């Protein structure tokens, strides 16, 4: 079973990918390169973690795909006005899922897997989890949803991801000071309908930026071809 598995440079997503493999999935690892709102350090960590996932699961053929996401974030940042800025993380996450769905459809994959933990981020509250997938039709699986952070950290250490995940890599620079934690369709939908066409156009152009790498891969080979 193939699944698109979203991976960042953090602690949670490599553990989710590892669990997915143990449960019979062949993940297509997908990383959003958010330059200039994330540093290249995040990309470097992600490549290192992806290689570690491949090393830990050498009997499974794995790949890493990198897609730009900075233009989407810029449109969200410029398109939200006033108190709407609180919805930034929700819209960013919604577009990540939208792009993951298109990516999956192009590769004949019917499932998206993420490393979301209940309450770990503003977009991962009970109210927001259904909001971020409200514009897609594919099944989104969250292997860590029943774990607490301590349990995930212990698994990360067990499988050799933790020390890599905590290396400096930079945080997203467009996070609002007070992000929405209780998203509501009646608030999000009018904004989404206003920005939808522009977001889809930008997202489709970023889908054209995808570069695929067979794992393990040399970091310099990735950095040589990734758009800024």
PEHUFEN-V51097 format. One record per residue. N is the residue number from 0. RES is the residue in one letter. PHI is phi as a letter, one per 40 degrees, with the letter a starting at -180 (none if undefined). PSI is psi in degrees with one decimal (none if undefined). D_CENTER is the distance of its C-alpha to the mean C-alpha in Angstrom with 2 decimals. Layout:
{{N RES PHI PSI D_CENTER} {N RES PHI PSI D_CENTER}}
This chain:
{{0 X none 125.4 19.89} {1 X c 148.5 16.92} {2 X a 142.1 13.40} {3 X c 123.2 10.13} {4 X b 111.5 8.03} {5 X c 131.1 4.29} {6 X b 134.0 5.35} {7 X b -166.4 5.92} {8 X c 14.1 9.60} {9 X c -170.4 10.20} {10 X c -38.5 12.44} {11 X c -45.7 10.79} {12 X c -37.0 8.22} {13 X c -35.5 11.12} {14 X c -42.2 13.47} {15 X c -42.0 11.76} {16 X c -41.9 11.83} {17 X c -45.1 15.38} {18 X c -39.7 16.48} {19 X d -43.0 15.35} {20 X c -42.8 17.51} {21 X c -22.5 20.29} {22 X c 16.4 20.33} {23 X g 3.5 20.89} {24 X c 150.4 17.62} {25 X b 97.8 17.02} {26 X c 136.8 13.29} {27 X c 99.5 12.22} {28 X c 128.5 9.52} {29 X b 122.7 7.14} {30 X b 134.4 6.02} {31 X c 117.3 6.08} {32 X c 107.3 9.41} {33 X c 22.5 10.29} {34 X d 134.7 13.95} {35 X c 11.5 16.20} {36 X c -8.8 14.22} {37 X b 150.9 12.79} {38 X c 167.3 15.31} {39 X c -16.0 15.60} {40 X c -34.5 15.79} {41 X c -42.9 12.04} {42 X c -43.1 12.04} {43 X c -43.2 15.12} {44 X c -41.8 13.87} {45 X c -42.1 10.98} {46 X c -43.6 13.76} {47 X c -42.6 16.06} {48 X c -40.8 13.93} {49 X c -41.3 13.33} {50 X c -37.6 17.11} {51 X c -38.9 17.83} {52 X c -43.4 16.12} {53 X c -41.4 18.31} {54 X c -37.1 21.28} {55 X c -18.0 21.02} {56 X b 57.3 20.87} {57 X c -17.5 23.23} {58 X c -5.9 24.58} {59 X b 130.3 21.36} {60 X c 121.2 20.56} {61 X b 153.8 16.99} {62 X b 157.7 15.24} {63 X b 126.3 12.44} {64 X b 136.1 11.48} {65 X b 128.1 10.53} {66 X b 135.1 10.21} {67 X c 151.5 11.36} {68 X a -1.8 10.07} {69 X c -37.0 12.93} {70 X c -35.3 15.36} {71 X c -46.3 13.39} {72 X c -38.8 13.09} {73 X c -41.4 16.75} {74 X c -41.2 17.84} {75 X c -46.1 16.38} {76 X c -41.7 18.05} {77 X c -21.0 21.26} {78 X c -20.2 21.35} {79 X c 134.9 21.29} {80 X b 143.0 24.75} {81 X f -129.4 26.36} {82 X c -11.6 25.00} {83 X c -21.5 22.29} {84 X d -22.5 20.35} {85 X c -21.7 19.56} {86 X c 4.7 17.26} {87 X d -51.9 15.03} {88 X c -36.5 11.96} {89 X c -45.4 12.53} {90 X c -38.1 12.87} {91 X c -45.8 9.87} {92 X c -38.3 7.74} {93 X d -42.3 10.33} {94 X c -31.5 9.99} {95 X c -44.2 6.37} {96 X c -39.1 7.94} {97 X d -47.1 11.05} {98 X c -36.7 10.05} {99 X c -36.8 8.54} {100 X c -44.9 11.92} {101 X c -44.8 13.95} {102 X d -45.6 12.58} {103 X c -43.5 13.46} {104 X c -38.7 16.75} {105 X c -22.9 17.75} {106 X b 11.0 17.52} {107 X g 32.3 19.18} {108 X b 141.8 16.45} {109 X b 7.3 16.62} {110 X b 142.3 13.92} {111 X b 133.7 10.18} {112 X b 135.4 9.38} {113 X b 167.6 7.06} {114 X b 25.7 8.34} {115 X c 137.1 9.42} {116 X b 137.6 13.01} {117 X d 119.3 15.53} {118 X g 2.2 16.23} {119 X c -39.6 14.11} {120 X b 167.6 12.68} {121 X d -33.3 14.33} {122 X c 1.4 11.88} {123 X b 23.6 12.50} {124 X c 166.8 16.24} {125 X d -37.4 18.29} {126 X c -34.6 18.86} {127 X c -25.9 15.39} {128 X d -45.1 13.60} {129 X c -24.8 15.70} {130 X c -42.1 15.36} {131 X c -18.7 11.67} {132 X b 13.1 12.48} {133 X c -15.2 15.96} {134 X b 11.1 15.78} {135 X b 162.1 14.77} {136 X b -18.8 17.13} {137 X c 152.7 15.26} {138 X c 130.1 15.19} {139 X b 116.5 12.08} {140 X b 140.0 12.88} {141 X b 85.7 12.14} {142 X d -22.2 14.28} {143 X c 6.4 14.35} {144 X c -26.1 15.47} {145 X c 4.0 19.02} {146 X c 150.9 18.62} {147 X c 173.0 19.36} {148 X c -40.0 18.01} {149 X c -40.7 21.13} {150 X c -39.9 20.77} {151 X c -42.0 17.25} {152 X c -41.7 18.61} {153 X c -41.1 21.60} {154 X c -38.4 19.73} {155 X c -41.7 17.71} {156 X c -42.2 21.17} {157 X d -40.0 22.75} {158 X c 5.5 20.51} {159 X g 23.4 20.57} {160 X b -23.8 17.06} {161 X c -50.9 18.02} {162 X c -29.8 20.07} {163 X c -39.9 17.52} {164 X c -30.8 14.71} {165 X c 3.3 17.16} {166 X c 150.0 18.26} {167 X d 138.6 18.14} {168 X a -8.5 15.22} {169 X g 149.0 15.22} {170 X b 161.8 13.53} {171 X c 131.8 12.30} {172 X c 3.0 15.73} {173 X b 8.4 15.49} {174 X c 128.9 15.01} {175 X c 159.1 18.20} {176 X c -37.7 20.87} {177 X b 81.0 21.05} {178 X c 149.5 17.81} {179 X c 129.4 18.48} {180 X b -7.2 18.33} {181 X b 67.4 20.31} {182 X c 144.1 19.06} {183 X b 137.7 21.72} {184 X d -36.5 21.84} {185 X c -19.9 25.11} {186 X c -45.4 23.56} {187 X c -42.0 20.28} {188 X c -44.5 21.86} {189 X c -38.0 24.50} {190 X c -44.3 22.12} {191 X c -43.7 19.74} {192 X c -31.5 22.85} {193 X c -36.0 23.99} {194 X b -9.7 20.89} {195 X d -53.7 19.81} {196 X c -42.3 21.73} {197 X c -41.7 20.68} {198 X c -41.1 16.94} {199 X c -41.6 17.29} {200 X c -46.6 19.45} {201 X c -43.1 17.14} {202 X c -40.1 14.10} {203 X c -35.3 16.53} {204 X c -35.1 17.69} {205 X c -28.9 14.30} {206 X c -30.0 14.00} {207 X c -13.2 17.24} {208 X c -5.0 15.79} {209 X c 132.9 13.98} {210 X b 131.0 15.57} {211 X b 139.9 15.76} {212 X b 133.8 17.03} {213 X c 136.0 18.86} {214 X c 146.1 18.38} {215 X c 156.5 19.83} {216 X b 147.3 19.71} {217 X c 137.0 21.40} {218 X d -42.1 19.44} {219 X c -29.4 22.02} {220 X c -33.1 21.52} {221 X c -49.2 17.90} {222 X c -26.8 18.93} {223 X c -25.4 21.85} {224 X b -5.4 20.07} {225 X c 134.2 16.89} {226 X c 150.7 17.63} {227 X b none 17.89}}
